[in-house]
Amino acid sequence: MAASAGQRRVCRAAPQGGWAASRKCCFAGKRRRTESRTVATIPPAFLDEIRNRLDLSDVVGTRVKLQRKGREWTACCPFHNEKTPSFYVNNEKGFYHCFGCGEHGDHIGFVMNHDGQSFLDAVETLASQAGLDMPKADPDAARKAERAKGLKEAMEAAVRAYQEALFAPEGAEARAYIEKRGLTPETVQRFQLGYAPDSRDWLFRKLMAQGFDARVLIEAALAKAPDDGRAPYDMFRGRLMFPIWDRQGNPVAFGGRILGEGEPKYLNSPDTPVFHKGQLLYAHHLARKVAHDRGEILVVEGYMDAIALAQAGVPNAVAPLGTALTEDHLRLLWKMVPAPVVCLDGDNAGQRAARRTAERALPLLTAGKTVRFATLPEGQDPDDLLRHGGLRGLQTVLSQAEGLSASLWRWERLVMAGNGAEQRAALWARISAQLKTVSDPSLSAAIEAEMVQRFEASFGHHPYRKSGGRQWERARQYQGQQHGQSRGPMTWGGSRPFAKTGGGLGGNDRVSALDTRSLARRPYEVLFAALLNHPGLLELYGESLATLTMHDVELAQFRDALIQALFGEVTLDTAHLRDHLSERGLDSVVERLTGSEIQLHAGFAKPDALKDEVIEGLETLFAGFTHRDMQHELEVSKTALPAYAVTDEELHALHLRAKAYTDTKPSS
């Protein structure tokens, strides 16, 4: 029946006899069978896009507690009772399997079987999770699937024709170029290289003679129809041909390198119903398994780079198809490895491309998914590097690959026109703008902490934020959610917020009896006591903690442990947080922070304090820390002008900044 072919494309686990007859089919399963008519309303490409955007472990993990086991995830099967986990999820292959009961399927099958949803409901659920709009019902889906099949058959015929031409007499020039580039016969065969003769309609006539329709050849972008009504002519002529495959290894497009004079040097197929250059990577289907096994994949500039690396023993290399890396490319790379390495030329064009990739990756970053950058020596591509330095030379370059934040810092420093106050402020403004694009707040805070350290190492101080900065805005949003309104900015003073809770930081007689060291520690102890008793606020103040200047070793360790809890998988409640701190040998600090003496000085740190009181208290503390650090910078600048190269203008700017805080200085 006509719909069954479409169904088999949707259900990867379906047996040849028909998926609806199998109990263990992805979509049929034990609990529900799907009517064949529903599949025809969803284009297969849309289902593939869902699978490409969502890791299967993310889908299953929202319903089942998974644990990582090597490159897979495992759990006790949700479809039968068991005590020992036999349920496995494989992101790379895109399926789950239970070795106990035999349940097996993909994203859609899991939601259907686990949630008891129909096929269409499961697709809608996953589309929402992937941020996709459901396609409108398409009564022509079966016809479109048949058309796509015809296009792919034409592409396969073209691959064979180009391969034959390569070894025919007219392919002599292409064979000479291949030999010059040092490609072996095995490599030529593996990558199915071919030759398009320099003739107006050689391929068109050849495929027409095999029974292909002219409209199919034009739609597949193998031929073009002139506007003047003449016969179609070949898209590629006089070029070395590189087939481009989809993720299943089917040829769907071509890239062609001109032999001899002419432009463009490389010509790629335009987008067609079966080819979208922004969603595919060259040699992906060949590199995927190796990348999975080695845990690393390289992104290089072009086809020949990927081919040269594969021949040299580095088959885990892919290349974009004449475009910059897109969001879909990045998602595809992350499905293979958590940290792909982008290896581009060291010239300006290569570095601009690398920077565009970094900026495109920032909003997509999550914990465990990032991008690294390796820079080739200027004037060399991977093939040149392999010729002159061999694999050792390549490994040296890859060993020096930088993380995303290090690369961003290097690029921003390169465009600085001097190190003055204005240039430093502009530098930090650009970095801050980039950090705002990171959607994961914990990750944004972690990257910002790294950037602050780099800023301090370069300029001798850290980039200050005013007290009305990002954490205050986030706190105001939090308060608005709690009380249905937004509170106005707070002011320093001995009575707010401390008056409501019994005593301020500077007004209690007990404080005067403390030694100097205890006095210096007390604001930090109050801060940590409040966060320990109200760990949900860690998400609001993680970035402030990360940039906090601390000199007490023990409390600095405590701060670092809090940040680790925030960035890790620790449940942010008091009990789990205490367990986390205990594992790091900080029981004595926890005991001191929860003692009555600390909380006597600031009632907002108590477990029963209202959230808005806690936020006001924390804002007061962080503003005080900022004021103290600014005063310290001012004193250093006054006494060490030569060492810090502080100009009179910069010193005046510091005075103005310090004056801005004078009105909000805490009373003593």
N, C-alpha and C positions, 0 to 999 in steps of 0.2 A: 504494500500500500504506500501511497505517496508520502504520508507523514512519517513513516517509520525511519526513513533515512535521516530526517531532521532530528528525530528523537535519539537515534544512535549517536549523532554528533553531540547532543546535549549530555547524554549519559555515558561517561567514559568507561564505566565498568560493565556496560551491557554486553551480554553474550550475543553471538551472531544470530541465535534463534529468535531474538526479539526481547527487548528489555522488560516489557510488562509481564512476561511469563516467569521472570526470575525473582525469587524471594529476596535475594541479596543484591538486587540492583540498587544503584545510588538513590534513585528517586522512588522506586516502588516500595522496597523494604517490607517490614513486617506490618507496619501500622496503616499504610495508605497506598492506594494505587492511583495513578494519575490518568485521566482520560487523554487519549492521544490528541484530541483536538486542541488541548491547551498549549502544547509545545509550539504549534505552528504560529501562535500569536506572538512569540518572543523570538526575535532574531538571534541566531547562534552567536553573532558577534557581541551582542549585549551580554549574554551569559559569560562569554570569555572575558569581557571587560570587568565584570563583577569578580571573577576568579583572579584576574590580574591585580585588581586593586586591593583585595582583602587576602591577608594570610589566613589559611585555614585554621591555624592555631588561635587566631584572634576571634574567629567565629565560634569555634568549639570552646575556647577559654572563657567566654562569657556565660557558659552554661555548665561547664565541667571544670573542676580544678585540675589543671595540667601541671606536670613537672617535666622540665627539660631532661632529656636523656640523649647525650651526644647531639646529633643534628635533628633529632626527632623529639616529639612530645609524647608523654604517656600518661595514662590515668586508668582508674577502675572504670570498666565499661558502663556507660549509662543505659545500655540496652539489656543487660542481664546482671544478676547479682554475682559479685566476685570480691574476694579479699585481696588477691594479688593482681596488680595491673596487667592487663593483656590488651589494652586499647591503645593504639598508636596513631599519631597524627604526623604526616609528612608534608611540610609546606612546599618543598621543592617539587614533589610529584603531585601535590594537590589532592590527596585523598587521605581518608582515615580507614583503619582496618582493625577489627577485633579478632585476635587469634583464639579467643574463647568461644564466641558465638558465631563468628563469620561475618558480622555486619561490616559493610564496606561501602564507601561512597565519597562524594565531594561536598563542597560547601552547601549546595542546594539540597542534596540528599540528607545531609545531617540535620538541617533545619526542619525539613519535612518529617523525618523520623523522630527527632527529639521533641519538637514542638507540636507535632501532630498537625502541621499546616499542609494545605494543598500546594501544588507546584507553583501556581501563580502567587499565592500568599508568601511562600518562602522566597521567591524571587523578589517580591516587593520589599520584604523585610531586609534582605541582603542589599538591595539597591539603595535603600535608605541609609544603611550602615556605610555603604561605599560612597555616599554623596551623589548618587545618580538618580535622574528622573526616569520613571518607568516609560518605556516606549509605548506609543499608541499602537493599538491592535493593527496588525499588518496582514490583510488577507492575501497579499502577494508573497508572503514569506517563503512558501514552498518554491515559487517561481524564482525568487532571488537566490535561494540556495542552489537551485539547478543551474542558474546563470554563473554563480561563483564556481561551481564545479567545472563548467565549461571553460572559464577563464584559466583555472589552474591546469587543466589539461592542455590548453594552448601553451602555457608557460613551460610545461614539461617537454612538450614537443620542440619548443624553441631552444631549451637547454641542449637537447640531443643534437639539434641541427647545428648549433654553434660549436659543440664539441667536435662534430664531424668536420666542420670547416677548418678548425684549428689544425687538424692533421692532414688536410688536403693541400695540394700545391699552393692555393691562394692564401694559406695560413702561414707561409714561410716567415713573413715579417713578424707576426705575433709570436711564433716559436723562437725567433731570434731574441726578441725582447724578454721572453720568459727565461731563456738561457742566460742572458745578460744579468738578470736579476737573481740568478742562482737558484731558481725553483726546480725541485726534483719532479720526475714524472708522478711520483706518489702524491706530492702536494698538488699538482695540477689536477689529478684525478679526484683527490679528496674534496677540493673546493670547486670541482666541475667547471674549470675555466674553459672558455671557448673563444671563438673569433667570429665577428660580424664582418663579412666581406664588404669592400667599398663599392657597393652596387646599390642602385636606387631602390630596387624592390626584391632583392634576392630572397630574404626570409618570407616576405609576403607571398611571393609566388610558390615557394616551397611548401608553406603550410596550407595554402589554398588547394594545392594539388593533393594534400593529405585529407581534404574534406572539411577543413575549418571554414567557418563563415567569416566574411570580411568584417562584419560588425563586431564579432568576438575579438578578432585580432586588433581592431582599433580600440575597443574598450579595454583590452589588456595592455594597451600602450606599447604593443609590438610594432604597430604601424600607425601612420597619420594620414588623414584625408585632406588633400589640399582644398582651399576655399574656392578654387576655380573649377572644381568638378572633375579634375583629372583623376586617374587611378591612384589609390593609396600608395605611399612609399614607406620604406623601413624607418623606424625610429633610430636604430643604431646602425652606423655604417663605418667601416674602417677602424674598428675598435676591438681591443681585448675585452672580453666579456666576463663579468663576475655575477653569477646568479645570486639573488637575495632571497632568503628563505623565511617563511613564517616560523612560529615557535614549534610547530610540529615537523619542520624540515621540508615543507612543500615549497617549491620555487614560486614566488609571487611577483618578482620584479627583477630588474637588472641594473647593474652599474657598468659603464663602459669607459675604458681609458683609451684616448685617441692614440694612434700610432703615427708618428710623424708630426707635421705641422697642423695647427688648427686649434680652435677653441670651441667649447670649453675643454679643458684637459680631461675632466671627469664629467660624465653625463649620467644622471640617474633617472629611472622611471618616475613619472609623476604619480601622484596618488590615484589609485583605482579602487573599485569595489572590494578587492582582496588585498590591497596594499596601502598602508598608512605609515609613512616614513617616521613619524614621530612616536610610533608605538613599537617599532622593531629595531633590533640591533643586529649588525652584520655578524654572522657566525655564532649567534646565540645558541642555536640548537646543537652546535658542535662543542661549544665551550661549557655548556651548562653542567654536565655531569662532572667534568674535571674541576670546575669551580666549586661545585658542591663538595667534592672529595677533599680538595686542598684548602677550602675555606677562603679563597682569594680569587678575585677576578680583576683583570686590567681593562681599562677603557682607553683605546688609542684612537688616533685621528682618522685613519682610513683603512680601506680593504687590504692594501699591500702590507701595512703595518701588522695587522692581525695575522695575515698569512705568513709573513716572515717570522713572527714570534712562534706560531704553531710549528713551523718547520724546524725551528731551533730548539724545540722542546718545551715551549710555553703555550700550550693549546687553550689555556683559559683566558683568551683575549678577545674582546669584541670591539666594534666601532659603530658610531652613529652613522646614519645614512645621508651624509651631506648636510646635516643640520646640527645645531647645538643640542646638547642633551636636554631632553624634555622631562616633565614630571613623570610621564609614563615610563620613560627610559629609566629614571631613578627607581621607580617602584619595581620595575622588572629586575634591575640589578640587586635590589634589596631582597627580592625573593630568592636570590641565589646565595648571597653573602651579606653580612651586616655592615661591612665597611669596604666597598669597592674602591680601587685605586685608579684615579684618573691620571693618565700618563701622557702629557701633551708637551709640545715643543717649548723651548725656553725663550723663543722670540716673543715680540709684543702680541702678535696675533694669538699664539698659543696661550699666553698668560691671560689675555682678555677672555678667551673661551673658557679657561679654567675658572676665572672669577665669575663669569656668568653662571657656570655650573654651581658654584658655591652659593650664590645668591638665590638660585632656583631651588637649591636643596634646603635652605634654612627653614622655610615654612613647613617642610615635610619631615624634619628631623624628629625622631622619638628616641627614647632611651634604648641604646643598643643598635641604632641605625644611624650611620654617619657616612662621610665621604673623606677619603684621603687623597693627597695630591703629590705626585712625583713629577719633577721637572727635568726634562732631557737637556743635555748640553746644547747651547744655542747653535743652530745650524745643522743639527743631527736629528734624524727620525729614528725609530726603533731599528729599522733595517741597517742604517749607518752605524748605530751603536753596536749592534751584533757583529757587524763586519770588522769593526776596529777593536772592540773590547770583549767580544764573545758574551757568553751568558754571565760571566763574572762582572763585566761592565754593567750589564742590565741589572743584575742583583744589587750592585752598589747603588745605582740610581733608586731602585725600589726600596732599599733599606733606609734611604734618606727621605722617604715620603713623609709629608707633614700632615698633621690633623687639620680639620676644618678651621678651628679657631686660630691656629698658628699661621695658616695660609692667609686668612682674612687680615690678620694683624700685619703680616709682611706686605701685602698689597696696599693696605692703607698707609703704612709707613713710607712706601715708595712714592706716594703721591703728595707727601707733606712737603711744603715749600718753606722749610725752616723749622725751628723748634721753639719759637716764641709762644707766649701765652695764647694768642689768637689761634695759632696753628694747632696747638695742643687741644684747645677747646673744640676746634673744627674736627680734629681727628676723633675725639670722643663722641661728638655729635653724630658723625657718620657711623661709628661703631654702634652707638645706642640705637640709631635708626634701623640698622641691620638686626640687632637683637630683638627689636619689637616684632619682627616678622616670624620669630620662632614661636610656634603655637603652644609648645609644651613648656609651662612655666618653670618646672624644676630644671629642665634642660637649659632654658634661657638663663636661669640663675647660675648654673654651673659654668656656662660659656662666659658669662659676664665676669665671674670670679677669676677665670683664667685671663681675661682681657685686663682686668684691674691689676693682676700681678705683672703682666707684661708692661703696662703703663708705668707702674711703680719702678720696675727694673730699668726702664728707659729714661724716666724723667725725675726719679727721686721722690715722687709723691703720688698719691692716688687721685683719680678724678672725683672731686666732691660733687655730691648732689645736694640741693637745698632740701630743707625739711619738708617742703611742700611737694616732694618728688613722687616717684612712682609708687612707693610703698604706701604713702599717705592716701593717694587716690584709690589704691586697691582696698585700703582699710575703709575708706568712706563708702565704697561700693558694698563692702561686706556689711557695714552698719546699716546701709539703706535696705539691704536684703533682710536684715534681722528686724528692723523697726519700721519698714515702709517709708523711710525718709532718709535724707542725706544730712549729716551733721556738718556744721561749719568748722573751720580750722580752729585748732586749740591753741592756747597760749601757755607759756611757762608761768609758774607761780607756785608758792608753797601750799596752796590749798586745792589746786585742781590738777590731777584727779585725786591727789592723796588725801585731801581734807575729808572726803567722803569715807575713807577707809582707814583713817587713823594714823596720821603722821606722814611727813614728807621726808625725802631723802636727806635733806640738810637740816631739819628742824628738831630732831629728837636728841635728848640728852645722851642716850646710849651711844650715838655715833661719836660724840666727843671723846668717849673712853676707848675707842678702838685705836689700834696702832695704825701707822700710815699705810702699811701694806693692806690691812683689812679694809681701810677706808677706800683704797683704790679698787679693791675687788668688789666692794658692795654693790655698785650699780650693775655689774655683770651678773652677780649672783641673783639679784632681783630679776633681771632679764631672763635668765635661764630658769629660775623658779617659775615665773609666769608661763613660759613656753612648755615647761614640763607638766604643769597643771592644766594647760590649755593647748595641747599639741596640735589641734586643728589649725592654729594660727601660724604654724611653721610655714605653710604654703604662702602666706602673705608676706612673711619676713625672711624667707630663705635667702633672697639676694642681698638683703641688708646684713644678715649674719655672715655671708660669704665674704663681704668686703670690710668687715669690722676689724679694726686694728687692735690686736691683743698682745699683751706682754707676759701675762701669767700663763705658764706652760700648762698647768693642770686645767685651767678653764679653757684655754685654747683647744686642748684635746677634747674637752666636753663639747665645745662649739663644733668641732670637726665631726664628732659623733652624731650630733643633731643633723648636720648637713648630709651625712651619709644615710641617715634614716630617711630623710626627705627624698634623696635621689634614689634610694634603694627600694626594696619591696616591704618595708616595715609598715604595718598598719598604724596610722597616726592616732592612737589612743594612749592614755597614760600607761596602762599595763604593758602593752607591747613595747612602748618606748623605753620603759624601765628595764625590760628584759634585754633590749638592744644595748642599753648603756651598761648593764651588768656584764654582758658578754665582753665588753671592752674594758673591764676592770675599773669602772667609775662608780661603784657602789658608795664609796665614802663621799663623793661629791653629791650624789643624789641624796644621801642622808642629810648632808649639811643644808642643801637647798630646800629640803622639805621640813626643816626644823622651824620652830616658832619664831626664832630670832630674825631670820630672813624675812618672813612674811609679816612680822610686826612693823617693819620699816615701810612696807608697801602692801596695803590690803588688796590691791588689784592683782597681786600674784597668788592669792589664795585660790583653792580649787572652786569655791562657791562664788567667786566674783563674777559680775555680769560681763558679758562679752564686750560691750561698749566701754566699760571701765578698763578692762584689760587692754583694749586697743589704745585708749587714750594714754594709759600708763606706758605702754611700749613706745608710742610715738614720742612721748616726752623723753624717754631714755635715748632713743636713737637720735633725736635732735640734739640732746646733750653730748652724745658721742661725736657727732659731726662738729659741733661748736668747739669741743675740746681739741679735735684734730686740726681744725682750721687755726686755732690760736697757736698750736704747736708749730704748724707750718709757717705762720707769721714770724714767730720768734726765731726759728731756724733761718728764715730768709734774711732777717735783720742782722744776724750774727755771722752768717756764712755766705755772703754775697758772691765772692769769687768761686767758692767750691760749687755752688748751685747755679752760677751764671744767671742770677736773677737781676733783671733790669729794673731801673727806677719805675718804669711803667707797670711792670709786673708786680712790684712791691705795692704800688698804689692800688692796683686791682685787688690785691690781697686785703689791704686795709678796707676797701669798700665792701668786700665780701664779709669780712669780720664784723664791720659795722652793721651789716644787714641782719646779723644774728644777735646784736647787742640787746635789742628790744625783747628778744625771746630767750635771753639767758636765764637759767634757773636761779632763783633766789637762794642765798646761802645763809 
